[in-house]
Amino acid sequence: MRDQVLWRKTARIIMDLANRLDISSERAMDLLYKSETYALLTNPESGLNLMSDEYIVNDIITELQNQ
């Protein structure tokens, strides 16, 4: 069950990221999967999976800006 919830959350984050950055969903997926934020998202001990999609998208954008 947890995997299905995370999968749906990841899909929403990819679409939100694509819309916010005006990029393709494929590019957004690539950015997400290569981010440190995604590593935290998939680690249940981090608690990031409990945060809102918008919060996580903002984290990814901040991470990209700081690179």
HTML snippet that shows the backbone in 3Dmol.js (N, CA, C, O; Angstrom):
<script src="https://3Dmol.org/build/3Dmol-min.js"></script>
<div id="view" style="width:600px;height:400px;position:relative"></div>
<script>
const pdb = `
ATOM      1  N   MET A   1       0.832  -1.200   0.000  1.00  0.00           N
ATOM      2  CA  MET A   1       0.000   0.000   0.000  1.00  0.00           C
ATOM      3  C   MET A   1       0.873   1.258   0.000  1.00  0.00           C
ATOM      4  O   MET A   1       0.617   2.197  -0.754  1.00  0.00           O
ATOM      5  N   ARG A   2       1.904   1.271   0.851  1.00  0.00           N
ATOM      6  CA  ARG A   2       2.757   2.442   0.945  1.00  0.00           C
ATOM      7  C   ARG A   2       3.423   2.752  -0.389  1.00  0.00           C
ATOM      8  O   ARG A   2       3.559   3.918  -0.759  1.00  0.00           O
ATOM      9  N   ASP A   3       3.841   1.715  -1.113  1.00  0.00           N
ATOM     10  CA  ASP A   3       4.479   1.912  -2.412  1.00  0.00           C
ATOM     11  C   ASP A   3       3.523   2.566  -3.406  1.00  0.00           C
ATOM     12  O   ASP A   3       3.931   3.428  -4.185  1.00  0.00           O
ATOM     13  N   GLN A   4       2.261   2.163  -3.381  1.00  0.00           N
ATOM     14  CA  GLN A   4       1.272   2.746  -4.290  1.00  0.00           C
ATOM     15  C   GLN A   4       1.036   4.218  -3.971  1.00  0.00           C
ATOM     16  O   GLN A   4       0.899   5.037  -4.880  1.00  0.00           O
ATOM     17  N   VAL A   5       0.989   4.550  -2.720  1.00  0.00           N
ATOM     18  CA  VAL A   5       0.788   5.944  -2.303  1.00  0.00           C
ATOM     19  C   VAL A   5       1.984   6.788  -2.730  1.00  0.00           C
ATOM     20  O   VAL A   5       1.816   7.892  -3.248  1.00  0.00           O
ATOM     21  N   LEU A   6       3.187   6.269  -2.514  1.00  0.00           N
ATOM     22  CA  LEU A   6       4.390   6.992  -2.911  1.00  0.00           C
ATOM     23  C   LEU A   6       4.462   7.142  -4.426  1.00  0.00           C
ATOM     24  O   LEU A   6       4.874   8.187  -4.928  1.00  0.00           O
ATOM     25  N   TRP A   7       4.064   6.103  -5.155  1.00  0.00           N
ATOM     26  CA  TRP A   7       4.066   6.167  -6.617  1.00  0.00           C
ATOM     27  C   TRP A   7       3.136   7.278  -7.116  1.00  0.00           C
ATOM     28  O   TRP A   7       3.506   8.044  -8.006  1.00  0.00           O
ATOM     29  N   ARG A   8       1.935   7.364  -6.547  1.00  0.00           N
ATOM     30  CA  ARG A   8       0.987   8.415  -6.943  1.00  0.00           C
ATOM     31  C   ARG A   8       1.509   9.793  -6.556  1.00  0.00           C
ATOM     32  O   ARG A   8       1.373  10.745  -7.325  1.00  0.00           O
ATOM     33  N   LYS A   9       2.099   9.907  -5.382  1.00  0.00           N
ATOM     34  CA  LYS A   9       2.662  11.177  -4.924  1.00  0.00           C
ATOM     35  C   LYS A   9       3.781  11.618  -5.860  1.00  0.00           C
ATOM     36  O   LYS A   9       3.869  12.791  -6.225  1.00  0.00           O
ATOM     37  N   THR A  10       4.636  10.672  -6.247  1.00  0.00           N
ATOM     38  CA  THR A  10       5.735  10.969  -7.163  1.00  0.00           C
ATOM     39  C   THR A  10       5.199  11.472  -8.499  1.00  0.00           C
ATOM     40  O   THR A  10       5.735  12.427  -9.059  1.00  0.00           O
ATOM     41  N   ALA A  11       4.164  10.848  -9.006  1.00  0.00           N
ATOM     42  CA  ALA A  11       3.562  11.278 -10.276  1.00  0.00           C
ATOM     43  C   ALA A  11       3.020  12.702 -10.173  1.00  0.00           C
ATOM     44  O   ALA A  11       3.195  13.501 -11.093  1.00  0.00           O
ATOM     45  N   ARG A  12       2.368  13.019  -9.068  1.00  0.00           N
ATOM     46  CA  ARG A  12       1.850  14.386  -8.876  1.00  0.00           C
ATOM     47  C   ARG A  12       2.992  15.392  -8.792  1.00  0.00           C
ATOM     48  O   ARG A  12       2.900  16.487  -9.346  1.00  0.00           O
ATOM     49  N   ILE A  13       4.051  15.025  -8.110  1.00  0.00           N
ATOM     50  CA  ILE A  13       5.204  15.916  -7.976  1.00  0.00           C
ATOM     51  C   ILE A  13       5.834  16.169  -9.345  1.00  0.00           C
ATOM     52  O   ILE A  13       6.196  17.303  -9.657  1.00  0.00           O
ATOM     53  N   ILE A  14       5.967  15.130 -10.157  1.00  0.00           N
ATOM     54  CA  ILE A  14       6.536  15.286 -11.495  1.00  0.00           C
ATOM     55  C   ILE A  14       5.692  16.247 -12.319  1.00  0.00           C
ATOM     56  O   ILE A  14       6.234  17.130 -12.983  1.00  0.00           O
ATOM     57  N   MET A  15       4.390  16.090 -12.286  1.00  0.00           N
ATOM     58  CA  MET A  15       3.516  16.962 -13.068  1.00  0.00           C
ATOM     59  C   MET A  15       3.561  18.406 -12.546  1.00  0.00           C
ATOM     60  O   MET A  15       3.587  19.353 -13.332  1.00  0.00           O
ATOM     61  N   ASP A  16       3.569  18.567 -11.226  1.00  0.00           N
ATOM     62  CA  ASP A  16       3.665  19.914 -10.644  1.00  0.00           C
ATOM     63  C   ASP A  16       4.990  20.572 -11.005  1.00  0.00           C
ATOM     64  O   ASP A  16       5.029  21.756 -11.339  1.00  0.00           O
ATOM     65  N   LEU A  17       6.069  19.810 -10.938  1.00  0.00           N
ATOM     66  CA  LEU A  17       7.392  20.332 -11.272  1.00  0.00           C
ATOM     67  C   LEU A  17       7.447  20.741 -12.745  1.00  0.00           C
ATOM     68  O   LEU A  17       7.978  21.800 -13.080  1.00  0.00           O
ATOM     69  N   ALA A  18       6.906  19.913 -13.608  1.00  0.00           N
ATOM     70  CA  ALA A  18       6.872  20.233 -15.042  1.00  0.00           C
ATOM     71  C   ALA A  18       6.095  21.520 -15.291  1.00  0.00           C
ATOM     72  O   ALA A  18       6.524  22.363 -16.080  1.00  0.00           O
ATOM     73  N   ASN A  19       4.968  21.674 -14.630  1.00  0.00           N
ATOM     74  CA  ASN A  19       4.157  22.882 -14.807  1.00  0.00           C
ATOM     75  C   ASN A  19       4.866  24.122 -14.261  1.00  0.00           C
ATOM     76  O   ASN A  19       4.875  25.170 -14.907  1.00  0.00           O
ATOM     77  N   ARG A  20       5.452  24.003 -13.085  1.00  0.00           N
ATOM     78  CA  ARG A  20       6.120  25.151 -12.460  1.00  0.00           C
ATOM     79  C   ARG A  20       7.345  25.608 -13.264  1.00  0.00           C
ATOM     80  O   ARG A  20       7.600  26.807 -13.375  1.00  0.00           O
ATOM     81  N   LEU A  21       8.098  24.659 -13.821  1.00  0.00           N
ATOM     82  CA  LEU A  21       9.311  25.005 -14.555  1.00  0.00           C
ATOM     83  C   LEU A  21       9.082  25.114 -16.054  1.00  0.00           C
ATOM     84  O   LEU A  21      10.001  25.446 -16.803  1.00  0.00           O
ATOM     85  N   ASP A  22       7.850  24.835 -16.499  1.00  0.00           N
ATOM     86  CA  ASP A  22       7.489  24.870 -17.918  1.00  0.00           C
ATOM     87  C   ASP A  22       8.430  23.977 -18.737  1.00  0.00           C
ATOM     88  O   ASP A  22       9.040  24.407 -19.716  1.00  0.00           O
ATOM     89  N   ILE A  23       8.522  22.716 -18.294  1.00  0.00           N
ATOM     90  CA  ILE A  23       9.349  21.717 -18.962  1.00  0.00           C
ATOM     91  C   ILE A  23       8.497  20.474 -19.211  1.00  0.00           C
ATOM     92  O   ILE A  23       7.373  20.371 -18.720  1.00  0.00           O
ATOM     93  N   SER A  24       9.041  19.540 -19.975  1.00  0.00           N
ATOM     94  CA  SER A  24       8.306  18.302 -20.237  1.00  0.00           C
ATOM     95  C   SER A  24       8.267  17.443 -18.970  1.00  0.00           C
ATOM     96  O   SER A  24       9.094  17.594 -18.071  1.00  0.00           O
ATOM     97  N   SER A  25       7.303  16.558 -18.926  1.00  0.00           N
ATOM     98  CA  SER A  25       7.208  15.656 -17.776  1.00  0.00           C
ATOM     99  C   SER A  25       8.412  14.716 -17.730  1.00  0.00           C
ATOM    100  O   SER A  25       8.838  14.309 -16.650  1.00  0.00           O
ATOM    101  N   GLU A  26       8.958  14.372 -18.888  1.00  0.00           N
ATOM    102  CA  GLU A  26      10.149  13.514 -18.920  1.00  0.00           C
ATOM    103  C   GLU A  26      11.347  14.225 -18.286  1.00  0.00           C
ATOM    104  O   GLU A  26      12.102  13.619 -17.527  1.00  0.00           O
ATOM    105  N   ARG A  27      11.516  15.508 -18.601  1.00  0.00           N
ATOM    106  CA  ARG A  27      12.613  16.291 -18.008  1.00  0.00           C
ATOM    107  C   ARG A  27      12.397  16.447 -16.507  1.00  0.00           C
ATOM    108  O   ARG A  27      13.342  16.335 -15.726  1.00  0.00           O
ATOM    109  N   ALA A  28      11.157  16.704 -16.104  1.00  0.00           N
ATOM    110  CA  ALA A  28      10.841  16.838 -14.677  1.00  0.00           C
ATOM    111  C   ALA A  28      11.129  15.533 -13.939  1.00  0.00           C
ATOM    112  O   ALA A  28      11.628  15.550 -12.814  1.00  0.00           O
ATOM    113  N   MET A  29      10.815  14.412 -14.568  1.00  0.00           N
ATOM    114  CA  MET A  29      11.082  13.106 -13.962  1.00  0.00           C
ATOM    115  C   MET A  29      12.584  12.916 -13.774  1.00  0.00           C
ATOM    116  O   MET A  29      13.031  12.448 -12.727  1.00  0.00           O
ATOM    117  N   ASP A  30      13.352  13.277 -14.783  1.00  0.00           N
ATOM    118  CA  ASP A  30      14.803  13.169 -14.709  1.00  0.00           C
ATOM    119  C   ASP A  30      15.357  14.031 -13.574  1.00  0.00           C
ATOM    120  O   ASP A  30      16.206  13.578 -12.806  1.00  0.00           O
ATOM    121  N   LEU A  31      14.880  15.264 -13.470  1.00  0.00           N
ATOM    122  CA  LEU A  31      15.337  16.152 -12.394  1.00  0.00           C
ATOM    123  C   LEU A  31      14.978  15.594 -11.023  1.00  0.00           C
ATOM    124  O   LEU A  31      15.790  15.621 -10.099  1.00  0.00           O
ATOM    125  N   LEU A  32      13.764  15.091 -10.902  1.00  0.00           N
ATOM    126  CA  LEU A  32      13.326  14.546  -9.610  1.00  0.00           C
ATOM    127  C   LEU A  32      14.173  13.348  -9.208  1.00  0.00           C
ATOM    128  O   LEU A  32      14.684  13.296  -8.089  1.00  0.00           O
ATOM    129  N   TYR A  33      14.324  12.391 -10.106  1.00  0.00           N
ATOM    130  CA  TYR A  33      15.018  11.155  -9.763  1.00  0.00           C
ATOM    131  C   TYR A  33      16.500  11.367  -9.455  1.00  0.00           C
ATOM    132  O   TYR A  33      17.102  10.560  -8.747  1.00  0.00           O
ATOM    133  N   LYS A  34      17.093  12.438  -9.974  1.00  0.00           N
ATOM    134  CA  LYS A  34      18.503  12.733  -9.718  1.00  0.00           C
ATOM    135  C   LYS A  34      18.708  13.640  -8.504  1.00  0.00           C
ATOM    136  O   LYS A  34      19.845  13.940  -8.143  1.00  0.00           O
ATOM    137  N   SER A  35      17.626  14.074  -7.879  1.00  0.00           N
ATOM    138  CA  SER A  35      17.734  15.038  -6.782  1.00  0.00           C
ATOM    139  C   SER A  35      17.960  14.362  -5.433  1.00  0.00           C
ATOM    140  O   SER A  35      17.591  13.208  -5.219  1.00  0.00           O
ATOM    141  N   GLU A  36      18.574  15.115  -4.544  1.00  0.00           N
ATOM    142  CA  GLU A  36      18.726  14.658  -3.163  1.00  0.00           C
ATOM    143  C   GLU A  36      17.357  14.595  -2.484  1.00  0.00           C
ATOM    144  O   GLU A  36      17.132  13.771  -1.598  1.00  0.00           O
ATOM    145  N   THR A  37      16.461  15.462  -2.902  1.00  0.00           N
ATOM    146  CA  THR A  37      15.114  15.476  -2.341  1.00  0.00           C
ATOM    147  C   THR A  37      14.420  14.147  -2.576  1.00  0.00           C
ATOM    148  O   THR A  37      13.720  13.652  -1.692  1.00  0.00           O
ATOM    149  N   TYR A  38      14.601  13.556  -3.762  1.00  0.00           N
ATOM    150  CA  TYR A  38      13.976  12.272  -4.053  1.00  0.00           C
ATOM    151  C   TYR A  38      14.532  11.170  -3.151  1.00  0.00           C
ATOM    152  O   TYR A  38      13.794  10.295  -2.698  1.00  0.00           O
ATOM    153  N   ALA A  39      15.833  11.223  -2.897  1.00  0.00           N
ATOM    154  CA  ALA A  39      16.435  10.241  -1.992  1.00  0.00           C
ATOM    155  C   ALA A  39      15.787  10.329  -0.612  1.00  0.00           C
ATOM    156  O   ALA A  39      15.526   9.309   0.026  1.00  0.00           O
ATOM    157  N   LEU A  40      15.531  11.543  -0.163  1.00  0.00           N
ATOM    158  CA  LEU A  40      14.857  11.719   1.126  1.00  0.00           C
ATOM    159  C   LEU A  40      13.396  11.281   1.054  1.00  0.00           C
ATOM    160  O   LEU A  40      12.870  10.691   1.998  1.00  0.00           O
ATOM    161  N   LEU A  41      12.750  11.572  -0.066  1.00  0.00           N
ATOM    162  CA  LEU A  41      11.338  11.213  -0.233  1.00  0.00           C
ATOM    163  C   LEU A  41      11.136   9.711  -0.141  1.00  0.00           C
ATOM    164  O   LEU A  41      10.140   9.253   0.419  1.00  0.00           O
ATOM    165  N   THR A  42      12.058   8.949  -0.677  1.00  0.00           N
ATOM    166  CA  THR A  42      11.912   7.497  -0.676  1.00  0.00           C
ATOM    167  C   THR A  42      12.401   6.848   0.615  1.00  0.00           C
ATOM    168  O   THR A  42      12.273   5.636   0.791  1.00  0.00           O
ATOM    169  N   ASN A  43      12.956   7.644   1.510  1.00  0.00           N
ATOM    170  CA  ASN A  43      13.403   7.140   2.808  1.00  0.00           C
ATOM    171  C   ASN A  43      12.323   7.457   3.846  1.00  0.00           C
ATOM    172  O   ASN A  43      12.175   8.618   4.228  1.00  0.00           O
ATOM    173  N   PRO A  44      11.574   6.474   4.306  1.00  0.00           N
ATOM    174  CA  PRO A  44      10.474   6.735   5.240  1.00  0.00           C
ATOM    175  C   PRO A  44      10.925   7.381   6.553  1.00  0.00           C
ATOM    176  O   PRO A  44      10.135   8.047   7.222  1.00  0.00           O
ATOM    177  N   GLU A  45      12.180   7.186   6.916  1.00  0.00           N
ATOM    178  CA  GLU A  45      12.674   7.762   8.162  1.00  0.00           C
ATOM    179  C   GLU A  45      12.839   9.274   8.079  1.00  0.00           C
ATOM    180  O   GLU A  45      12.874   9.944   9.111  1.00  0.00           O
ATOM    181  N   SER A  46      12.942   9.826   6.864  1.00  0.00           N
ATOM    182  CA  SER A  46      13.130  11.270   6.709  1.00  0.00           C
ATOM    183  C   SER A  46      11.848  12.050   7.012  1.00  0.00           C
ATOM    184  O   SER A  46      11.904  13.203   7.440  1.00  0.00           O
ATOM    185  N   GLY A  47      10.703  11.419   6.788  1.00  0.00           N
ATOM    186  CA  GLY A  47       9.429  12.086   7.014  1.00  0.00           C
ATOM    187  C   GLY A  47       8.999  12.987   5.872  1.00  0.00           C
ATOM    188  O   GLY A  47       7.909  13.559   5.916  1.00  0.00           O
ATOM    189  N   LEU A  48       9.836  13.125   4.848  1.00  0.00           N
ATOM    190  CA  LEU A  48       9.489  14.005   3.728  1.00  0.00           C
ATOM    191  C   LEU A  48       8.244  13.517   2.999  1.00  0.00           C
ATOM    192  O   LEU A  48       7.493  14.322   2.449  1.00  0.00           O
ATOM    193  N   ASN A  49       8.023  12.220   2.991  1.00  0.00           N
ATOM    194  CA  ASN A  49       6.846  11.674   2.312  1.00  0.00           C
ATOM    195  C   ASN A  49       5.537  12.130   2.952  1.00  0.00           C
ATOM    196  O   ASN A  49       4.469  11.962   2.363  1.00  0.00           O
ATOM    197  N   LEU A  50       5.610  12.697   4.137  1.00  0.00           N
ATOM    198  CA  LEU A  50       4.419  13.195   4.820  1.00  0.00           C
ATOM    199  C   LEU A  50       4.110  14.655   4.477  1.00  0.00           C
ATOM    200  O   LEU A  50       3.037  15.163   4.800  1.00  0.00           O
ATOM    201  N   MET A  51       5.054  15.314   3.825  1.00  0.00           N
ATOM    202  CA  MET A  51       4.878  16.722   3.480  1.00  0.00           C
ATOM    203  C   MET A  51       4.024  16.850   2.218  1.00  0.00           C
ATOM    204  O   MET A  51       3.843  15.890   1.468  1.00  0.00           O
ATOM    205  N   SER A  52       3.510  18.050   2.006  1.00  0.00           N
ATOM    206  CA  SER A  52       2.652  18.276   0.839  1.00  0.00           C
ATOM    207  C   SER A  52       3.466  18.222  -0.452  1.00  0.00           C
ATOM    208  O   SER A  52       4.683  18.412  -0.447  1.00  0.00           O
ATOM    209  N   ASP A  53       2.771  17.962  -1.546  1.00  0.00           N
ATOM    210  CA  ASP A  53       3.421  17.937  -2.854  1.00  0.00           C
ATOM    211  C   ASP A  53       4.079  19.285  -3.143  1.00  0.00           C
ATOM    212  O   ASP A  53       5.203  19.335  -3.642  1.00  0.00           O
ATOM    213  N   GLU A  54       3.388  20.362  -2.833  1.00  0.00           N
ATOM    214  CA  GLU A  54       3.909  21.707  -3.088  1.00  0.00           C
ATOM    215  C   GLU A  54       5.206  21.950  -2.311  1.00  0.00           C
ATOM    216  O   GLU A  54       6.153  22.529  -2.844  1.00  0.00           O
ATOM    217  N   TYR A  55       5.246  21.513  -1.075  1.00  0.00           N
ATOM    218  CA  TYR A  55       6.448  21.659  -0.253  1.00  0.00           C
ATOM    219  C   TYR A  55       7.621  20.932  -0.904  1.00  0.00           C
ATOM    220  O   TYR A  55       8.729  21.465  -0.968  1.00  0.00           O
ATOM    221  N   ILE A  56       7.376  19.723  -1.383  1.00  0.00           N
ATOM    222  CA  ILE A  56       8.433  18.919  -1.991  1.00  0.00           C
ATOM    223  C   ILE A  56       8.896  19.546  -3.306  1.00  0.00           C
ATOM    224  O   ILE A  56      10.095  19.588  -3.583  1.00  0.00           O
ATOM    225  N   VAL A  57       7.963  20.029  -4.111  1.00  0.00           N
ATOM    226  CA  VAL A  57       8.329  20.697  -5.366  1.00  0.00           C
ATOM    227  C   VAL A  57       9.178  21.931  -5.063  1.00  0.00           C
ATOM    228  O   VAL A  57      10.170  22.179  -5.747  1.00  0.00           O
ATOM    229  N   ASN A  58       8.803  22.696  -4.059  1.00  0.00           N
ATOM    230  CA  ASN A  58       9.596  23.863  -3.673  1.00  0.00           C
ATOM    231  C   ASN A  58      10.999  23.444  -3.237  1.00  0.00           C
ATOM    232  O   ASN A  58      11.973  24.130  -3.546  1.00  0.00           O
ATOM    233  N   ASP A  59      11.108  22.335  -2.530  1.00  0.00           N
ATOM    234  CA  ASP A  59      12.419  21.808  -2.115  1.00  0.00           C
ATOM    235  C   ASP A  59      13.279  21.469  -3.331  1.00  0.00           C
ATOM    236  O   ASP A  59      14.468  21.785  -3.362  1.00  0.00           O
ATOM    237  N   ILE A  60      12.683  20.834  -4.319  1.00  0.00           N
ATOM    238  CA  ILE A  60      13.421  20.448  -5.523  1.00  0.00           C
ATOM    239  C   ILE A  60      13.886  21.702  -6.278  1.00  0.00           C
ATOM    240  O   ILE A  60      15.028  21.770  -6.733  1.00  0.00           O
ATOM    241  N   ILE A  61      13.010  22.672  -6.403  1.00  0.00           N
ATOM    242  CA  ILE A  61      13.376  23.909  -7.096  1.00  0.00           C
ATOM    243  C   ILE A  61      14.504  24.630  -6.357  1.00  0.00           C
ATOM    244  O   ILE A  61      15.434  25.134  -6.987  1.00  0.00           O
ATOM    245  N   THR A  62      14.427  24.680  -5.043  1.00  0.00           N
ATOM    246  CA  THR A  62      15.490  25.277  -4.254  1.00  0.00           C
ATOM    247  C   THR A  62      16.802  24.531  -4.452  1.00  0.00           C
ATOM    248  O   THR A  62      17.860  25.141  -4.604  1.00  0.00           O
ATOM    249  N   GLU A  63      16.720  23.213  -4.448  1.00  0.00           N
ATOM    250  CA  GLU A  63      17.917  22.391  -4.675  1.00  0.00           C
ATOM    251  C   GLU A  63      18.522  22.699  -6.046  1.00  0.00           C
ATOM    252  O   GLU A  63      19.741  22.820  -6.168  1.00  0.00           O
ATOM    253  N   LEU A  64      17.690  22.826  -7.068  1.00  0.00           N
ATOM    254  CA  LEU A  64      18.187  23.130  -8.409  1.00  0.00           C
ATOM    255  C   LEU A  64      18.828  24.511  -8.469  1.00  0.00           C
ATOM    256  O   LEU A  64      19.841  24.699  -9.143  1.00  0.00           O
ATOM    257  N   GLN A  65      18.243  25.472  -7.771  1.00  0.00           N
ATOM    258  CA  GLN A  65      18.786  26.824  -7.757  1.00  0.00           C
ATOM    259  C   GLN A  65      20.138  26.898  -7.061  1.00  0.00           C
ATOM    260  O   GLN A  65      20.974  27.736  -7.400  1.00  0.00           O
ATOM    261  N   ASN A  66      20.348  26.024  -6.094  1.00  0.00           N
ATOM    262  CA  ASN A  66      21.591  26.031  -5.322  1.00  0.00           C
ATOM    263  C   ASN A  66      22.712  25.244  -5.968  1.00  0.00           C
ATOM    264  O   ASN A  66      23.830  25.222  -5.453  1.00  0.00           O
ATOM    265  N   GLN A  67      22.431  24.602  -7.083  1.00  0.00           N
ATOM    266  CA  GLN A  67      23.477  23.815  -7.768  1.00  0.00           C
ATOM    267  C   GLN A  67      24.400  24.692  -8.561  1.00  0.00           C
ATOM    268  O   GLN A  67      25.331  24.195  -9.194  1.00  0.00           O
TER     269      GLN A  67
END
`;
const viewer = $3Dmol.createViewer("view");
viewer.addModel(pdb, "pdb");
viewer.setStyle({}, {cartoon: {color: "spectrum"}});
viewer.zoomTo();
viewer.render();
</script>
